[in-house]
Amino acid sequence: MFGLMQEHKLLVSTLIEHAVNCHPDAEIVSRTVEGPIHRCTYRDIHQRAKQVANVLGALGVQRGNRVATLAWNGYRHMELYFGVSGTGAVLHTVNPRLFPEQLEYIINHAEDTVLFFDLSFVALVEKLLPRLNTVRTFVVMTDRVHMPECGIPGLLCYEDLLAAQSDSYVWPDLDENAATALCYTSGTTGMPKGVLYSHRSTVLHAFGACTVDSMAVSRSETALLVVPMFHVNAWSMPYVGAMSGAKLVLPGPALDGASVYQLLRDEQVTLALGVPTVWMMLLQHASTAGLKPIDELALRRVVIGGAAVPRAMVEAFERDFGAFVVHAWGMTEVSPMGTICNLLPKHRSLPLDQRMQVQAKQGRAVFGVSLKLTDENGQRLPHDGQAAGHLKIRGPWVAKAYYRDEGGPILDDEGYFDTGDVATIDTDGYMQITDRSKDVIKSGGEWISSIALENAAMGHLVIAEAAVIGIAHPKWQERPLMVVVVKPGQTLEREAVLNYLEGRVAKWWLPDDVVFVKELPHTATGKLLKAALREQFRDYRFPDV
């Protein structure tokens, strides 16, 4: 027997239609590449997304064709989110922070037919142009006044294209399992791989993000998207905004501490989302400028993902900004949301130190996804908070294969995807990443968590950033080497770091040495690039070994 419920497809176009029907006047505020702050509403986004759809038709874009963007967080980019996917074409958000060779590879691999790009990337597109095999149309996302002089033949103006088109368009009735967006991994090993999202997975993921025990986004929020729209669809926030009616604040290319602080203050942002590297710049700016964010801002929550959050950062946001840090974990293959760290009722009255131990975890699975831990042989491990194993995940917004089947099968016999992380899961369901599988340090048969060591070091007032890698050891197989960046104008000695760590981590975890560098290598998404560090220190030998 079947239920007697109506069947309506889960399509990206239904999100923007809901927005214009239920909260048409909610704002989208953008800092533009051209400079000024731009304000519009979901009604405007809806209207201009339909003009985008008509532009694509005029350009000959067909269903299933890939349409690429090289763009910052802004209203035009958001119009493309809905205008491209709504037609049945596939939005391919390209990360401009990748190496040119990687950009060339993924644009050709995706077989993009049209490339929309911000003024910031004119020179980059000129450089890539001779090696792009499938792109036949180039559109710069600006108006006629700001059109650049460049060597891109037949370059089109975004605003001119929209002005020539009607805002009358009927969104097609697509299969909800049709592709809607394409994102590539950051390619820390080998070339990036494509993850192809469906309309269904995208809408379900937005539902999951809106739930109270997830990111709890609602019409009452003003959300600052520091996380880029070219990185896993800005953690789904453009879709979440349309679903919930939240006011969205889009910072454009200005991600320095002063610019981010200005938007937080001027727009009275209540929710901000981003990676730790950006928040480090914000905290440093507030400190050095002598600001009083707790008095000036309306910030209540900061969602941080992409890398483990140092305790010092959690405490700084709570103490100086009056904002609760929500730790989150995910990846491109998971759309990206896997777990969110909100407190349970029993945690609210805990002493600060115990509560911080909970907040340091990546959190509990969002409804829709399932987690498991396995040992080296694929056998399940208990969720007791002690057993550390390979973290695997499955769910309706988790990839089942890479685009063009790169890398072959990626799921185990139970349909779980191996995340490449090593983690524990406690009896309340809180997951905590202890390392990447390739980064874990194996010392004398036991695992040392490089993440735990890095987070402990980040509590030191003089340390700006720290990374830990394993170095070959004749007796213990591997031992930890800590690589430290000191804050500007400060000095620090090796012994001071080791003395600080003593008592904060297990004694046998203490690094065998500490070295100081001016900067650490990062991936295009802001994560520490351990592979580059291991290459940099491949000939390093510990003292007295």
ABEGO torsion letter per residue (X at the ends): XBBBBBBBBBBAAAAAAAAAAABAABBBBBBBAAGBBBBBBAAAAAAAAAAAAAAAAAAGBBBGBBBBBBBBBBAAAAAAAAAAAAAGBBBBBBBAABBAAAAAAAAAAAGBABBBBBAAAAAAAAAAAAABAABABBBBBBBAAABBBBABBGBBBAAAAAAABBABBBBBBBBAABBABBBBBAGABEBBBBBBBBAAAAAAAAAAAABAABAGBBAABBBBBABBAABGGGGGAAAAAAAAGBBBBBAEABABAAAAAAAAAAAGBABBBBBAAAAAAAAAAAAAAGBBAAAABABABBBBBGBBBBAAAAAAAAAAAGBBBBBBBBBAAAOABABBBBBBAAAAABBAAAAAAAAABAEBBBBGBBBBBBBAAGBBBBBAGABBBBBBBBEAABBABBBGGBGEBABBAAGBBBAGBBBBBBAAGBBBBAEBAAABBBBGGBBBBAAAAAAAAAABAABABBBBBBBBBAAAGBBBBBBBBBBBGBBBBAAAAAAAABGABBAAABBABBBBBABBBBBAAGBBBAAAAAAAAAABBBBGX
